[in-house]
């Protein structure tokens, strides 16, 4: 069990000791966790690789699993700009030698990727193991996780094409992580380096505000003919945060002067409301395709009313474990019109 898990368990046991009467007074309120339950929960992997399960996975295995389980959100080769930002790119052989990513220093990369930023390979293993795929977390076997990680490392030219990553050689691969020296523990919040132990506080800094970029341009590795396959990506991202989608189609504002048909207006509304980020017209992305929704609810009298409510309120469980977020910004009329438009099959026309 990791130090973090042990600390949580100690706190839980301390609280339990002082509240035994709660179990007596409120029958069925709760019970102590079993050893099996703790073991299933305690799956974190530390930077020193304590907690890492035994296993191995090749680059070839990882390529197969990635295409089947990961590419729908991350794109083939991890270069997606559709649902999530790219995993791979922005690192060089010099970065692998030095352990510091130069493009993070000089800002030369158009967008920060996962392998540009992450310092420890254990972080990648732990996150994939506990949280991926997004629609089925914890469903991957250890060997599949090793394989996916080997595949991503190969795409970043950290390991060769015939490499097999395992619990026995992962520490050696850590020595080739491009940003392995890009993380510091020299601050007061790190265990053993608190202010009472000579550590430095990490709450003071001065922003230089010099040499700042005036404009950031995004690029995509998608071929030109496929760039707008899902519409204008720039209009499908949230309006907050650092990630911005690349402009892959005409902006809605450019067409504002032209009168739109109702179908065109609803198509635009589906894009600007984020529907197209998770739903394809003719197939699943994260949620079901519009064609699948139309087929499932065809001929059901109450479908329009129920689905319009679900669009605004959100929901989960019908199409899998990934919840659909609520869309309270939509008016009742627009939510109803969107549902009617989808069930009519108009998006595919």
C-alpha positions in Angstrom: 0.0 0.0 0.0 1.3 3.5 -0.9 2.1 6.1 1.6 -0.8 8.2 0.5 -3.2 5.3 0.8 -1.9 4.4 4.2 -2.4 7.9 5.4 -6.0 7.9 4.3 -6.6 4.5 5.9 -5.1 5.7 9.2 -7.4 8.7 9.2 -10.4 6.4 8.5 -9.4 4.0 11.3 -8.9 6.9 13.7 -12.3 8.2 12.9 -13.8 4.8 13.2 -12.4 4.3 16.7 -14.1 7.4 17.9 -17.4 6.7 16.3 -18.2 3.0 17.1 -21.5 4.1 18.6 -22.6 5.4 15.2 -22.7 1.8 13.9 -24.6 0.8 17.0 -27.1 3.7 16.8 -27.6 3.8 13.1 -27.8 0.3 11.8 -27.0 -0.1 8.1 -25.3 3.3 7.9 -22.0 1.8 6.9 -19.3 -0.7 7.7 -15.5 -1.1 7.7 -14.0 -1.7 4.2 -12.9 -5.3 3.6 -9.4 -6.2 2.6 -10.6 -7.0 -0.9 -12.3 -3.6 -1.2 -9.2 -1.7 0.0 -7.0 -3.7 -2.4 -9.3 -2.9 -5.4 -9.1 0.8 -4.5 -5.4 1.0 -3.6 -4.1 0.9 -7.2 -2.0 4.1 -7.3 1.6 3.8 -8.7 4.3 6.0 -7.2 7.2 7.7 -9.0 9.5 5.0 -7.5 7.1 2.4 -9.1 5.8 1.0 -5.9 2.3 -0.3 -6.6 3.2 -1.1 -10.2 1.5 -4.4 -11.2 3.6 -7.1 -12.9 3.1 -7.4 -16.6 4.4 -6.5 -20.0 3.1 -5.1 -23.3 4.6 -4.5 -26.7 4.3 -1.5 -29.0 2.4 -3.7 -31.5 -0.1 -4.7 -28.8 -0.5 -1.1 -27.7 -1.2 0.0 -31.3 -4.0 -2.5 -31.6 -5.6 -1.6 -28.2 -5.1 2.1 -28.8 -6.9 2.0 -32.1 -9.8 -0.1 -30.6 -10.2 1.6 -27.2 -8.6 5.1 -27.4 -8.5 6.5 -30.9 -12.2 7.6 -30.9 -11.2 10.4 -28.4 -7.5 10.8 -29.0 -7.3 10.1 -32.7 -5.0 7.7 -34.5 -1.4 8.2 -33.4 -2.6 10.3 -30.4 -2.7 13.5 -32.5 -6.4 14.3 -32.1 -7.7 17.9 -32.0 -11.3 16.7 -32.0 -12.4 15.6 -28.5 -9.1 16.0 -26.6 -5.9 17.8 -27.3 -2.8 15.8 -28.6 -0.9 13.3 -26.5 2.3 13.2 -28.5 4.4 15.9 -30.2 6.6 18.8 -29.4 9.6 16.8 -28.1 13.0 16.1 -29.7 15.9 13.7 -29.3 17.8 16.6 -27.6 15.0 16.8 -25.0 15.3 13.0 -24.3 19.1 13.6 -23.7 18.7 16.6 -21.4 15.4 15.7 -19.7 14.1 19.2 -20.4 11.6 20.1 -23.2 13.0 23.1 -25.0 9.6 24.0 -26.6 8.2 24.5 -23.1 10.9 27.1 -22.5 10.8 29.0 -25.8 7.1 28.5 -26.6 7.9 27.2 -30.1 5.3 24.4 -30.0 1.8 25.5 -31.1 0.1 23.5 -28.3 1.4 21.6 -25.2 1.0 17.9 -25.4 0.9 15.3 -22.6 4.5 14.0 -23.3 5.8 17.5 -23.4 4.6 18.2 -19.8 4.6 14.9 -17.8 7.8 14.3 -15.9 7.3 10.7 -14.6 6.2 7.7 -16.6 4.4 6.3 -13.5 2.0 9.2 -13.8 1.0 8.0 -17.3 0.7 4.4 -16.2 -1.4 5.3 -13.2 -3.8 7.5 -15.1 -4.4 5.1 -17.9 -4.8 2.3 -15.5 -7.4 4.0 -13.3 -9.2 6.3 -15.6 -9.1 5.1 -19.2 -10.9 4.5 -21.5 -13.2 7.4 -20.6 -16.3 5.3 -21.2 -15.0 2.2 -19.4 -12.5 3.2 -16.7 -10.5 0.4 -15.1 -11.5 -2.1 -17.8 -7.9 -2.4 -19.3 -5.7 -5.3 -18.2 -2.2 -4.5 -16.9 -0.6 -5.9 -20.1 -2.8 -3.6 -22.2 -1.9 -0.6 -20.2 1.8 -1.5 -20.6 1.2 -1.9 -24.3 -0.7 1.4 -24.8 2.1 3.2 -22.8 4.8 1.5 -25.0 2.9 2.6 -28.1 2.8 6.3 -27.0 6.4 6.2 -26.0 7.3 4.8 -29.4 5.3 7.6 -31.1 7.5 10.1 -29.2 10.6 8.2 -30.3 11.5 7.3 -26.7 11.5 3.6 -27.3 11.9 1.6 -30.6 9.2 -0.1 -32.6 10.0 -3.6 -31.3 10.1 -2.6 -27.6 8.2 -4.4 -24.9 7.5 -2.3 -21.8 7.3 -4.2 -18.5 7.5 -3.7 -14.7 11.2 -4.9 -15.0 12.4 -2.2 -17.5 10.1 0.8 -16.8 12.6 2.4 -14.5 15.2 2.5 -17.4 12.6 4.1 -19.7 12.0 6.8 -17.1 15.6 7.9 -17.7 14.6 8.8 -21.3 11.4 10.8 -20.5 11.8 14.2 -22.3 10.7 16.3 -19.3 12.0 14.2 -16.5 14.0 17.1 -15.1 11.2 19.6 -15.7 9.6 19.0 -12.3 11.0 20.3 -9.0 10.3 19.1 -5.5 12.1 22.1 -4.0 9.1 23.7 -2.3 7.4 23.7 1.0 4.5 21.5 0.1 6.6 18.5 -0.8 6.8 15.8 2.0 10.0 16.1 4.0 10.7 19.6 2.6 8.1 21.5 4.6 9.0 24.9 6.0 9.9 23.4 9.3 12.4 21.1 7.5 14.2 23.8 5.5 11.9 23.8 2.5 11.0 26.8 0.4 7.5 28.3 0.2 5.8 27.9 -3.1 3.4 30.8 -2.8 5.5 33.7 -3.9 6.5 34.6 -7.4 6.8 37.5 -9.7 5.5 37.4 -13.2 8.0 38.9 -15.6 5.4 39.9 -18.2 8.1 40.2 -20.9 8.5 38.6 -24.3 4.8 37.4 -24.1 3.3 36.1 -27.3 0.8 38.4 -28.9 -0.9 35.6 -30.8 -0.9 31.8 -30.6 -1.6 29.8 -33.7 -2.9 26.3 -33.5 -1.9 23.7 -36.1 -3.3 20.2 -36.7 -1.7 17.1 -38.1 -5.0 16.1 -39.7 -4.8 16.2 -43.5 -6.6 19.1 -45.1 -9.3 17.0 -46.6 -10.3 15.7 -43.1 -9.8 18.8 -41.0 -13.5 19.8 -41.2 -14.9 16.3 -40.9 -16.6 17.3 -37.6 -17.4 20.9 -38.5 -15.6 24.0 -37.1 -13.6 22.7 -34.1 -12.9 26.2 -32.8 -16.6 26.6 -32.1 -16.9 23.2 -30.3 -14.5 23.9 -27.4 -15.3 25.6 -24.1 -14.8 29.3 -24.0 -12.7 29.0 -20.8 -9.3 27.4 -20.2 -6.2 27.2 -22.3 -7.2 24.7 -25.0 -8.7 26.2 -28.2 -9.8 24.2 -31.2 -8.3 25.0 -34.6 -10.5 26.8 -37.0 -11.5 24.2 -39.6 -14.4 25.8 -41.2 -16.2 29.1 -41.8 -17.0 30.9 -38.6 -20.7 31.3 -37.8 -20.2 35.0 -37.5 -19.2 35.2 -41.2 -22.6 33.7 -42.2 -24.6 35.8 -39.8 -25.7 38.3 -42.5 -27.2 35.5 -44.6 -30.6 34.2 -43.7 -30.4 30.6 -42.4 -32.8 27.9 -43.0 -34.2 26.2 -39.8 -32.1 23.1 -40.5 -29.0 25.2 -41.0 -29.7 27.1 -37.8 -30.1 23.9 -35.8 -26.9 22.5 -37.3 -25.1 25.6 -36.2 -26.7 25.4 -32.8 -25.6 21.8 -32.4 -22.1 22.9 -33.1 -22.0 25.9 -30.8 -23.7 24.0 -28.0 -21.0 21.3 -28.0 -23.3 18.5 -29.3 -21.0 17.6 -32.2 -18.0 17.2 -29.8 -19.5 14.0 -28.4 -22.1 12.9 -31.0 -21.3 12.1 -34.7 -24.0 12.4 -37.3 -23.5 8.8 -38.5 -21.7 7.2 -35.6 -20.5 7.3 -32.0 -17.8 9.6 -30.8 -18.2 9.6 -27.0 -22.0 9.5 -27.0 -24.2 7.8 -29.6 -24.5 9.0 -33.2 -27.5 11.0 -34.2 -28.5 8.1 -36.5 -28.4 5.7 -33.5 -30.6 8.1 -31.4 -33.1 8.3 -34.3 -33.3 4.5 -34.7 -33.7 3.9 -31.0 -36.6 6.3 -30.5 -38.3 6.0 -33.8 -42.1 5.9 -33.4 -42.1 6.6 -29.7 -44.7 9.3 -29.0 -43.1 10.7 -25.8 -39.6 10.6 -27.2 -39.3 14.3 -28.2 -40.5 15.6 -24.8 -38.4 13.2 -22.8 -35.2 13.8 -24.8 -35.7 17.6 -24.8 -35.8 17.5 -21.0 -32.7 15.3 -21.0 -30.8 17.7 -23.2 -31.4 20.5 -20.8 -31.0 18.5 -17.5 -28.3 16.0 -18.5 -28.4 12.3 -17.8 -26.6 9.0 -17.9 -27.2 5.2 -18.1 -29.1 4.8 -21.4 -26.0 4.7 -23.7 -23.3 3.8 -21.2 -21.6 5.1 -18.1 -20.4 8.4 -19.5 -22.9 11.1 -18.4 -24.2 13.8 -20.8 -23.7 17.2 -19.2 -26.7 19.5 -18.8 -27.3 22.4 -21.2 -29.3 24.9 -19.2 -28.3 27.7 -21.6 -30.6 26.3 -24.2 -34.1 27.6 -24.3 -36.9 25.1 -24.0 -37.9 25.9 -27.6 -34.3 25.3 -28.9 -33.9 22.0 -27.0 -37.2 20.8 -28.4 -36.3 21.9 -31.9 -32.9 20.2 -31.7 -34.4 16.9 -30.6 -37.1 17.1 -33.4 -34.3 17.8 -35.9 -32.2 14.8 -34.8 -35.2 12.4 -34.7 -36.2 13.5 -38.2 -32.9 12.4 -39.7 -32.2 15.9 -41.0 -28.5 16.1 -39.8 -27.6 13.3 -42.3 -29.2 15.1 -45.2 
